[in-house]
Amino acid sequence: MKHPDAPLIAHELFVAILKSGAPVVDMTLSTAGPRLRITAQGPEPLPVIYSHGPGWALISGLSHLSGLTTDECGLWAQLGGKR
């Protein structure tokens, strides 16, 4: 699946995890029908600022759904599907 905002959203997710001090960023892309989910994850829980900073406004504005991973070590955004 192609989505015009996917590269920008992936970049913002990556930068948020990298800026948190993570030595490694694991990026995952998964698809289910018309949906694309991009996840960026580090090894440690994220400080609140990295999941609610300026990049987060961009991510949440361009994606259909977005959030913090259940272990609080990463961020995800879903493109396609309904809001």
N, CA, C and O atoms as CSV, one atom per row, in Angstrom:
chain,resi,resn,atom,element,x,y,z
A,1,MET,N,N,0.846,-1.178,0.000
A,1,MET,CA,C,0.000,0.000,0.000
A,1,MET,C,C,0.891,1.241,0.000
A,1,MET,O,O,1.876,1.300,0.736
A,2,LYS,N,N,0.555,2.206,-0.805
A,2,LYS,CA,C,1.276,3.475,-0.837
A,2,LYS,C,C,0.393,4.541,-0.205
A,2,LYS,O,O,-0.826,4.542,-0.380
A,3,HIS,N,N,1.017,5.432,0.521
A,3,HIS,CA,C,0.296,6.558,1.112
A,3,HIS,C,C,1.232,7.757,1.045
A,3,HIS,O,O,2.391,7.650,1.446
A,4,PRO,N,N,0.757,8.903,0.545
A,4,PRO,CA,C,1.654,10.046,0.368
A,4,PRO,C,C,2.262,10.591,1.656
A,4,PRO,O,O,3.328,11.206,1.613
A,5,ASP,N,N,1.616,10.383,2.791
A,5,ASP,CA,C,2.130,10.909,4.053
A,5,ASP,C,C,2.999,9.912,4.820
A,5,ASP,O,O,3.581,10.265,5.846
A,6,ALA,N,N,3.094,8.675,4.336
A,6,ALA,CA,C,3.838,7.643,5.064
A,6,ALA,C,C,5.302,8.004,5.321
A,6,ALA,O,O,5.765,7.822,6.447
A,7,PRO,N,N,6.059,8.509,4.331
A,7,PRO,CA,C,7.466,8.846,4.609
A,7,PRO,C,C,7.622,9.916,5.692
A,7,PRO,O,O,8.492,9.797,6.555
A,8,LEU,N,N,6.800,10.946,5.657
A,8,LEU,CA,C,6.883,12.016,6.653
A,8,LEU,C,C,6.524,11.502,8.045
A,8,LEU,O,O,7.191,11.833,9.026
A,9,ILE,N,N,5.483,10.700,8.126
A,9,ILE,CA,C,5.071,10.154,9.422
A,9,ILE,C,C,6.148,9.215,9.962
A,9,ILE,O,O,6.485,9.277,11.144
A,10,ALA,N,N,6.693,8.345,9.107
A,10,ALA,CA,C,7.764,7.439,9.541
A,10,ALA,C,C,8.956,8.229,10.058
A,10,ALA,O,O,9.553,7.867,11.073
A,11,HIS,N,N,9.306,9.313,9.361
A,11,HIS,CA,C,10.421,10.159,9.784
A,11,HIS,C,C,10.165,10.762,11.162
A,11,HIS,O,O,11.041,10.735,12.026
A,12,GLU,N,N,8.970,11.303,11.366
A,12,GLU,CA,C,8.656,11.929,12.656
A,12,GLU,C,C,8.647,10.902,13.790
A,12,GLU,O,O,9.093,11.207,14.896
A,13,LEU,N,N,8.150,9.699,13.535
A,13,LEU,CA,C,8.177,8.644,14.552
A,13,LEU,C,C,9.623,8.283,14.896
A,13,LEU,O,O,9.980,8.174,16.069
A,14,PHE,N,N,10.450,8.099,13.865
A,14,PHE,CA,C,11.859,7.756,14.051
A,14,PHE,C,C,12.582,8.828,14.860
A,14,PHE,O,O,13.300,8.515,15.810
A,15,VAL,N,N,12.393,10.083,14.486
A,15,VAL,CA,C,13.065,11.190,15.169
A,15,VAL,C,C,12.639,11.280,16.630
A,15,VAL,O,O,13.474,11.539,17.496
A,16,ALA,N,N,11.366,11.072,16.917
A,16,ALA,CA,C,10.897,11.131,18.304
A,16,ALA,C,C,11.594,10.087,19.166
A,16,ALA,O,O,11.992,10.379,20.293
A,17,ILE,N,N,11.745,8.873,18.642
A,17,ILE,CA,C,12.409,7.810,19.415
A,17,ILE,C,C,13.907,8.115,19.534
A,17,ILE,O,O,14.487,7.963,20.610
A,18,LEU,N,N,14.525,8.538,18.447
A,18,LEU,CA,C,15.952,8.860,18.454
A,18,LEU,C,C,16.258,9.985,19.434
A,18,LEU,O,O,17.235,9.905,20.180
A,19,LYS,N,N,15.438,11.031,19.443
A,19,LYS,CA,C,15.662,12.165,20.346
A,19,LYS,C,C,15.478,11.796,21.807
A,19,LYS,O,O,15.966,12.505,22.687
A,20,SER,N,N,14.783,10.702,22.081
A,20,SER,CA,C,14.600,10.282,23.467
A,20,SER,C,C,15.877,9.684,24.041
A,20,SER,O,O,15.947,9.393,25.235
A,21,GLY,N,N,16.896,9.500,23.188
A,21,GLY,CA,C,18.164,8.951,23.648
A,21,GLY,C,C,18.337,7.477,23.342
A,21,GLY,O,O,19.328,6.872,23.750
A,22,ALA,N,N,17.388,6.893,22.631
A,22,ALA,CA,C,17.478,5.468,22.306
A,22,ALA,C,C,18.691,5.205,21.414
A,22,ALA,O,O,18.881,5.904,20.418
A,23,PRO,N,N,19.521,4.204,21.755
A,23,PRO,CA,C,20.680,3.898,20.927
A,23,PRO,C,C,20.300,3.161,19.648
A,23,PRO,O,O,21.075,3.125,18.692
A,24,VAL,N,N,19.102,2.573,19.635
A,24,VAL,CA,C,18.608,1.810,18.487
A,24,VAL,C,C,17.130,2.131,18.321
A,24,VAL,O,O,16.396,2.238,19.303
A,25,VAL,N,N,16.695,2.284,17.068
A,25,VAL,CA,C,15.282,2.504,16.773
A,25,VAL,C,C,14.827,1.377,15.860
A,25,VAL,O,O,15.395,1.177,14.786
A,26,ASP,N,N,13.812,0.646,16.277
A,26,ASP,CA,C,13.255,-0.445,15.489
A,26,ASP,C,C,12.008,0.079,14.784
A,26,ASP,O,O,11.050,0.491,15.438
A,27,MET,N,N,12.018,0.064,13.449
A,27,MET,CA,C,10.887,0.527,12.649
A,27,MET,C,C,10.165,-0.691,12.072
A,27,MET,O,O,10.795,-1.611,11.551
A,28,THR,N,N,8.836,-0.681,12.174
A,28,THR,CA,C,8.027,-1.774,11.653
A,28,THR,C,C,6.909,-1.211,10.790
A,28,THR,O,O,6.258,-0.236,11.165
A,29,LEU,N,N,6.690,-1.822,9.643
A,29,LEU,CA,C,5.563,-1.507,8.781
A,29,LEU,C,C,4.696,-2.753,8.704
A,29,LEU,O,O,5.207,-3.849,8.475
A,30,SER,N,N,3.404,-2.599,8.890
A,30,SER,CA,C,2.503,-3.733,8.743
A,30,SER,C,C,1.256,-3.268,8.007
A,30,SER,O,O,0.846,-2.113,8.118
A,31,THR,N,N,0.663,-4.183,7.259
A,31,THR,CA,C,-0.533,-3.864,6.500
A,31,THR,C,C,-1.646,-4.845,6.826
A,31,THR,O,O,-1.402,-5.999,7.179
A,32,ALA,N,N,-2.863,-4.361,6.700
A,32,ALA,CA,C,-4.059,-5.187,6.856
A,32,ALA,C,C,-5.121,-4.550,5.961
A,32,ALA,O,O,-5.702,-3.523,6.311
A,33,GLY,N,N,-5.367,-5.160,4.815
A,33,GLY,CA,C,-6.314,-4.575,3.872
A,33,GLY,C,C,-5.838,-3.194,3.450
A,33,GLY,O,O,-4.701,-3.051,3.001
A,34,PRO,N,N,-6.687,-2.163,3.582
A,34,PRO,CA,C,-6.303,-0.811,3.161
A,34,PRO,C,C,-5.523,-0.036,4.215
A,34,PRO,O,O,-5.234,1.145,4.023
A,35,ARG,N,N,-5.180,-0.681,5.324
A,35,ARG,CA,C,-4.501,0.032,6.411
A,35,ARG,C,C,-2.996,-0.242,6.409
A,35,ARG,O,O,-2.540,-1.340,6.092
A,36,LEU,N,N,-2.256,0.785,6.768
A,36,LEU,CA,C,-0.808,0.706,6.941
A,36,LEU,C,C,-0.502,1.201,8.339
A,36,LEU,O,O,-0.961,2.272,8.735
A,37,ARG,N,N,0.269,0.430,9.089
A,37,ARG,CA,C,0.652,0.842,10.436
A,37,ARG,C,C,2.165,0.945,10.487
A,37,ARG,O,O,2.879,0.016,10.109
A,38,ILE,N,N,2.643,2.088,10.959
A,38,ILE,CA,C,4.076,2.347,11.097
A,38,ILE,C,C,4.372,2.462,12.589
A,38,ILE,O,O,3.721,3.226,13.301
A,39,THR,N,N,5.349,1.705,13.051
A,39,THR,CA,C,5.721,1.740,14.467
A,39,THR,C,C,7.220,2.001,14.582
A,39,THR,O,O,8.020,1.422,13.847
A,40,ALA,N,N,7.586,2.874,15.507
A,40,ALA,CA,C,8.984,3.127,15.847
A,40,ALA,C,C,9.124,2.839,17.329
A,40,ALA,O,O,8.327,3.312,18.140
A,41,GLN,N,N,10.135,2.063,17.680
A,41,GLN,CA,C,10.265,1.649,19.073
A,41,GLN,C,C,11.719,1.648,19.507
A,41,GLN,O,O,12.614,1.289,18.742
A,42,GLY,N,N,11.936,2.056,20.750
A,42,GLY,CA,C,13.253,2.017,21.369
A,42,GLY,C,C,13.239,1.009,22.501
A,42,GLY,O,O,12.223,0.352,22.729
A,43,PRO,N,N,14.349,0.876,23.214
A,43,PRO,CA,C,14.443,-0.125,24.268
A,43,PRO,C,C,13.874,0.299,25.629
A,43,PRO,O,O,13.643,-0.547,26.492
A,44,GLU,N,N,13.648,1.600,25.821
A,44,GLU,CA,C,13.204,2.105,27.128
A,44,GLU,C,C,11.904,2.895,26.991
A,44,GLU,O,O,11.616,3.420,25.915
A,45,PRO,N,N,11.114,2.989,28.062
A,45,PRO,CA,C,9.901,3.831,28.011
A,45,PRO,C,C,10.244,5.277,27.651
A,45,PRO,O,O,11.270,5.811,28.072
A,46,LEU,N,N,9.370,5.892,26.868
A,46,LEU,CA,C,9.590,7.257,26.401
A,46,LEU,C,C,9.194,8.286,27.449
A,46,LEU,O,O,8.170,8.132,28.114
A,47,PRO,N,N,9.991,9.326,27.599
A,47,PRO,CA,C,9.551,10.455,28.419
A,47,PRO,C,C,8.327,11.091,27.751
A,47,PRO,O,O,8.211,11.043,26.527
A,48,VAL,N,N,7.436,11.669,28.506
A,48,VAL,CA,C,6.184,12.225,27.999
A,48,VAL,C,C,6.397,13.210,26.858
A,48,VAL,O,O,5.608,13.219,25.913
A,49,ILE,N,N,7.429,14.035,26.912
A,49,ILE,CA,C,7.637,15.053,25.876
A,49,ILE,C,C,7.778,14.450,24.485
A,49,ILE,O,O,7.396,15.095,23.509
A,50,TYR,N,N,8.307,13.246,24.359
A,50,TYR,CA,C,8.520,12.646,23.045
A,50,TYR,C,C,7.256,12.044,22.467
A,50,TYR,O,O,7.207,11.757,21.271
A,51,SER,N,N,6.251,11.847,23.269
A,51,SER,CA,C,4.981,11.346,22.749
A,51,SER,C,C,3.925,12.436,22.697
A,51,SER,O,O,2.768,12.154,22.382
A,52,HIS,N,N,4.297,13.683,23.000
A,52,HIS,CA,C,3.336,14.780,22.955
A,52,HIS,C,C,3.954,16.085,22.462
A,52,HIS,O,O,3.374,17.153,22.657
A,53,GLY,N,N,5.120,16.014,21.828
A,53,GLY,CA,C,5.805,17.223,21.364
A,53,GLY,C,C,5.284,17.705,20.017
A,53,GLY,O,O,4.258,17.221,19.540
A,54,PRO,N,N,5.979,18.647,19.405
A,54,PRO,CA,C,5.546,19.227,18.129
A,54,PRO,C,C,5.400,18.191,17.007
A,54,PRO,O,O,4.465,18.269,16.210
A,55,GLY,N,N,6.310,17.235,16.945
A,55,GLY,CA,C,6.210,16.189,15.925
A,55,GLY,C,C,4.956,15.355,16.100
A,55,GLY,O,O,4.396,14.839,15.132
A,56,TRP,N,N,4.521,15.227,17.352
A,56,TRP,CA,C,3.321,14.436,17.629
A,56,TRP,C,C,2.085,15.079,17.012
A,56,TRP,O,O,1.188,14.374,16.551
A,57,ALA,N,N,2.026,16.406,16.998
A,57,ALA,CA,C,0.903,17.113,16.378
A,57,ALA,C,C,0.850,16.796,14.881
A,57,ALA,O,O,-0.229,16.623,14.314
A,58,LEU,N,N,2.011,16.721,14.256
A,58,LEU,CA,C,2.090,16.383,12.839
A,58,LEU,C,C,1.641,14.940,12.604
A,58,LEU,O,O,0.855,14.667,11.696
A,59,ILE,N,N,2.142,14.026,13.424
A,59,ILE,CA,C,1.786,12.611,13.297
A,59,ILE,C,C,0.279,12.416,13.466
A,59,ILE,O,O,-0.365,11.773,12.637
A,60,SER,N,N,-0.271,12.964,14.528
A,60,SER,CA,C,-1.701,12.756,14.793
A,60,SER,C,C,-2.575,13.485,13.776
A,60,SER,O,O,-3.693,13.050,13.503
A,61,GLY,N,N,-2.080,14.587,13.213
A,61,GLY,CA,C,-2.846,15.307,12.213
A,61,GLY,C,C,-2.901,14.605,10.867
A,61,GLY,O,O,-3.895,14.728,10.151
A,62,LEU,N,N,-1.855,13.873,10.508
A,62,LEU,CA,C,-1.784,13.206,9.209
A,62,LEU,C,C,-2.257,11.753,9.229
A,62,LEU,O,O,-2.588,11.203,8.179
A,63,SER,N,N,-2.293,11.129,10.391
A,63,SER,CA,C,-2.680,9.719,10.463
A,63,SER,C,C,-4.147,9.577,10.874
A,63,SER,O,O,-4.753,10.508,11.403
A,64,HIS,N,N,-4.695,8.404,10.621
A,64,HIS,CA,C,-6.076,8.136,11.020
A,64,HIS,C,C,-6.160,7.836,12.511
A,64,HIS,O,O,-7.088,8.273,13.192
A,65,LEU,N,N,-5.192,7.095,13.005
A,65,LEU,CA,C,-5.084,6.764,14.428
A,65,LEU,C,C,-3.614,6.812,14.797
A,65,LEU,O,O,-2.760,6.595,13.938
A,66,SER,N,N,-3.301,7.088,16.043
A,66,SER,CA,C,-1.914,7.075,16.492
A,66,SER,C,C,-1.894,6.892,17.996
A,66,SER,O,O,-2.890,7.127,18.681
A,67,GLY,N,N,-0.744,6.469,18.499
A,67,GLY,CA,C,-0.654,6.295,19.933
A,67,GLY,C,C,0.698,5.803,20.402
A,67,GLY,O,O,1.652,5.690,19.632
A,68,LEU,N,N,0.746,5.522,21.668
A,68,LEU,CA,C,1.923,5.001,22.351
A,68,LEU,C,C,1.777,3.484,22.416
A,68,LEU,O,O,0.680,2.985,22.666
A,69,THR,N,N,2.859,2.742,22.196
A,69,THR,CA,C,2.781,1.283,22.287
A,69,THR,C,C,2.442,0.880,23.730
A,69,THR,O,O,2.671,1.651,24.662
A,70,THR,N,N,1.907,-0.305,23.904
A,70,THR,CA,C,1.471,-0.733,25.233
A,70,THR,C,C,2.603,-0.788,26.249
A,70,THR,O,O,2.361,-0.628,27.445
A,71,ASP,N,N,3.837,-1.011,25.796
A,71,ASP,CA,C,4.966,-1.031,26.732
A,71,ASP,C,C,5.559,0.372,26.937
A,71,ASP,O,O,6.513,0.542,27.695
A,72,GLU,N,N,4.984,1.377,26.252
A,72,GLU,CA,C,5.390,2.780,26.335
A,72,GLU,C,C,6.799,3.047,25.822
A,72,GLU,O,O,7.389,4.081,26.137
A,73,CYS,N,N,7.343,2.119,25.032
A,73,CYS,CA,C,8.680,2.288,24.465
A,73,CYS,C,C,8.642,2.772,23.023
A,73,CYS,O,O,9.692,3.010,22.427
A,74,GLY,N,N,7.461,2.920,22.458
A,74,GLY,CA,C,7.370,3.300,21.065
A,74,GLY,C,C,6.112,4.072,20.737
A,74,GLY,O,O,5.215,4.234,21.565
A,75,LEU,N,N,6.074,4.544,19.502
A,75,LEU,CA,C,4.937,5.287,18.971
A,75,LEU,C,C,4.481,4.608,17.687
A,75,LEU,O,O,5.290,4.008,16.979
A,76,TRP,N,N,3.196,4.698,17.386
A,76,TRP,CA,C,2.680,4.114,16.148
A,76,TRP,C,C,1.673,5.066,15.507
A,76,TRP,O,O,1.088,5.924,16.167
A,77,ALA,N,N,1.493,4.889,14.220
A,77,ALA,CA,C,0.511,5.663,13.465
A,77,ALA,C,C,-0.124,4.738,12.427
A,77,ALA,O,O,0.562,3.929,11.803
A,78,GLN,N,N,-1.415,4.862,12.252
A,78,GLN,CA,C,-2.137,4.063,11.272
A,78,GLN,C,C,-2.668,4.982,10.180
A,78,GLN,O,O,-3.259,6.025,10.458
A,79,LEU,N,N,-2.448,4.582,8.943
A,79,LEU,CA,C,-2.912,5.318,7.777
A,79,LEU,C,C,-3.925,4.453,7.032
A,79,LEU,O,O,-3.773,3.233,6.977
A,80,GLY,N,N,-4.925,5.056,6.478
A,80,GLY,CA,C,-5.977,4.308,5.798
A,80,GLY,C,C,-7.008,3.832,6.790
A,80,GLY,O,O,-6.770,3.854,7.998
A,81,GLY,N,N,-8.126,3.412,6.304
A,81,GLY,CA,C,-9.204,3.004,7.204
A,81,GLY,C,C,-9.948,4.221,7.708
A,81,GLY,O,O,-9.691,5.340,7.263
A,82,LYS,N,N,-10.853,4.015,8.619
A,82,LYS,CA,C,-11.670,5.113,9.141
A,82,LYS,C,C,-11.069,5.688,10.399
A,82,LYS,O,O,-10.387,4.992,11.152
A,83,ARG,N,N,-11.326,6.969,10.627
A,83,ARG,CA,C,-10.880,7.632,11.849
A,83,ARG,C,C,-11.743,7.218,13.001
A,83,ARG,O,O,-11.529,7.669,14.126
